[in-house]
């Protein structure tokens, strides 16, 4: 029985590529202050509010007051993330704002609005890929930020990219050789 080495090679190459890519799939996570859990590829810096009065009645949340107390999420080199939703609560006015960044450049700023004493939920579906975001209050108010839902996107490792290139070249050579024999 004749063995088609080209098909065998492409099958093995595809399996290796699928294995390498499977290790880098995006993961949806919820960033919460109690406790702040380690999330691969993401740095979380914020001022925790220990006094309660948080969105959805959760025990702890982040406190946004002026520029000194804010929440910053920053992706590690090569990583990015998408913002899905978050909840916030006005307790004494303020002017909360969300700044979105990609590779160090601000892409947009979103002013948050809502009623005092009511949990507000922002959800606009997944944002474009971000490398940083900053929640802050540009006014003189008091805003509490609850859970933040994001999807962390890890970098594609170089070995997976190399396997993809080798497989593409092998496939083109295989088609060329098949065309000559036909």
Residue pairs with C-beta under 8 A, 6 or more apart in sequence:
6 170
6 174
6 177
6 178
9 170
10 167
10 170
10 171
10 174
13 163
13 166
13 167
13 170
14 167
16 163
17 160
17 163
17 164
17 167
20 157
20 159
20 160
20 163
21 156
21 160
23 157
24 154
24 155
24 156
24 157
24 160
25 154
26 82
26 151
26 152
26 153
26 154
27 151
27 152
28 84
28 149
28 150
28 151
29 39
29 42
29 149
29 150
29 151
29 152
30 147
30 148
30 149
30 150
31 39
31 42
31 44
31 73
31 147
31 148
31 149
31 150
32 58
32 60
32 146
32 147
32 148
33 46
33 48
33 49
33 60
33 61
33 62
34 48
34 58
34 59
34 60
36 44
36 46
36 48
39 152
40 152
40 154
41 75
41 76
41 78
41 79
41 81
41 152
41 154
42 73
42 74
42 75
42 76
42 79
42 81
42 150
42 152
43 72
43 73
43 74
43 75
43 76
44 71
44 72
44 73
45 71
45 72
45 74
46 62
46 70
46 71
46 72
46 135
46 145
47 62
47 63
47 64
47 68
47 69
47 70
47 71
48 60
48 61
48 62
48 63
49 60
49 61
49 62
49 63
49 144
50 60
52 59
52 60
53 89
53 91
53 144
54 60
54 61
54 89
54 144
54 146
55 61
55 87
55 88
55 89
55 119
55 120
55 144
55 145
55 146
55 147
56 87
56 119
56 146
56 147
58 146
58 147
61 89
61 144
61 145
61 146
62 71
62 135
62 144
62 145
62 146
63 69
63 142
63 143
63 144
63 145
64 70
64 71
64 94
64 96
64 135
64 136
64 137
64 142
64 143
64 144
64 145
65 94
65 137
65 141
65 142
65 143
66 136
66 137
66 140
67 136
67 137
67 138
69 137
70 134
70 135
70 136
70 137
71 134
71 135
71 136
71 145
71 148
72 132
72 133
72 134
72 135
73 81
73 132
73 133
73 148
73 150
74 131
74 132
75 81
75 130
75 131
75 132
75 152
78 154
78 155
79 131
79 152
79 153
79 154
79 155
80 102
80 129
80 130
80 131
80 153
81 129
81 130
81 131
81 150
81 151
81 152
81 153
82 126
82 127
82 128
82 129
82 130
82 150
82 151
82 153
83 100
83 126
83 127
83 130
83 133
83 148
83 149
83 150
84 123
84 125
84 126
84 127
84 149
84 150
84 151
85 121
85 122
85 123
85 124
85 148
85 149
86 121
86 122
86 135
86 145
86 146
86 147
86 148
86 149
87 119
87 120
87 121
87 122
87 145
87 146
87 147
88 96
88 112
88 114
88 119
88 120
88 122
88 135
88 143
88 144
88 145
88 146
89 114
89 117
89 118
89 119
89 120
89 143
89 144
89 146
90 96
90 114
90 115
90 116
90 117
90 118
90 120
90 141
90 142
90 143
91 116
91 117
91 141
91 142
91 143
91 144
92 116
92 141
92 142
93 116
93 139
93 140
93 141
93 142
94 137
94 139
94 140
94 141
94 142
94 143
95 111
95 137
95 138
95 139
95 141
96 111
96 112
96 135
96 136
96 137
96 138
96 139
96 141
96 143
96 145
97 109
97 110
97 111
97 112
97 135
97 136
97 137
97 138
98 109
98 110
98 112
98 122
98 133
98 134
98 135
99 106
99 108
99 109
99 133
99 134
99 136
100 106
100 107
100 108
100 109
100 110
100 127
100 130
100 132
100 133
101 107
101 130
101 131
101 132
101 133
101 134
102 128
102 129
102 130
102 131
103 131
104 131
104 132
107 128
107 130
110 122
112 120
112 122
112 143
113 120
114 120
119 146
126 151
129 153
135 145
137 143
